Amino acid sequence: MPSQDQHPGKTLFISSALRPPVGPDLDGHPPLAAETPREEIERLSRAVLAEADRAHFGLVDAGDASDLLGRVLVKRPDLQETVLDGEAVLLDLDRGTYYTLNGVGTAIWDLLTGERPLAGVLAAIVARFEVAEDVARADLTAFAMRLLHRGLVVERG
């Protein structure tokens, strides 16, 4: 970060006394190796992250994946959405938040019409994209859990 000396007449927005330290907590939680198995990451996340944070990062247990794949999810009807360059932008006016979805997320979002269970969405994604079914299943269930957690979709009874 540039010091004040490099920009005469300009001050920091937040003084250094009020800024929290940023960076890894090497004493309490050393960085993980790149080859750390998912199970170990999940175990450690339970120890240091709140449930909401684990859901945000897709580390919550989705329960039995086959149960989740049997659910029918539908977009919340009051969300505003538009697609720009193949990526969806979702606006939740009630909460004052917006979300962007990449191309695959947008394809999944378009399939959440309430007409098919997530197993049907999975089949459509596997057919449309060059992806192994087990990889698509894991990604779809994590994405669906995030959508549910944020209240962007509801389960159709």
RALINBEL-V80408 format. One record per backbone hydrogen bond with DSSP energy under -1.0 kcal/mol. NH is the residue of the N-H (numbers start at 1). CO is the residue of the C=O. If there is no record, write none. Layout:
((NH | CO) (NH | CO))
This chain:
((6 | 3) (10 | 7) (18 | 15) (19 | 15) (26 | 24) (29 | 25) (36 | 33) (41 | 37) (42 | 38) (43 | 39) (44 | 40) (45 | 41) (46 | 42) (47 | 43) (48 | 44) (49 | 45) (54 | 50) (55 | 51) (56 | 52) (57 | 53) (58 | 55) (59 | 54) (68 | 64) (69 | 65) (71 | 68) (74 | 154) (75 | 112) (76 | 152) (79 | 76) (80 | 91) (82 | 89) (84 | 87) (87 | 84) (89 | 82) (90 | 99) (91 | 80) (92 | 97) (96 | 92) (97 | 92) (99 | 90) (101 | 88) (106 | 102) (107 | 103) (108 | 104) (109 | 105) (110 | 106) (111 | 107) (112 | 109) (113 | 111) (118 | 71) (119 | 69) (120 | 117) (121 | 117) (122 | 118) (123 | 119) (124 | 120) (125 | 121) (126 | 122) (127 | 123) (128 | 124) (129 | 125) (131 | 129) (136 | 132) (137 | 133) (138 | 134) (139 | 135) (140 | 136) (141 | 137) (142 | 138) (143 | 139) (144 | 140) (145 | 141) (146 | 142) (147 | 143) (148 | 144) (149 | 145) (150 | 146) (151 | 148) (152 | 147) (154 | 74) (156 | 72))
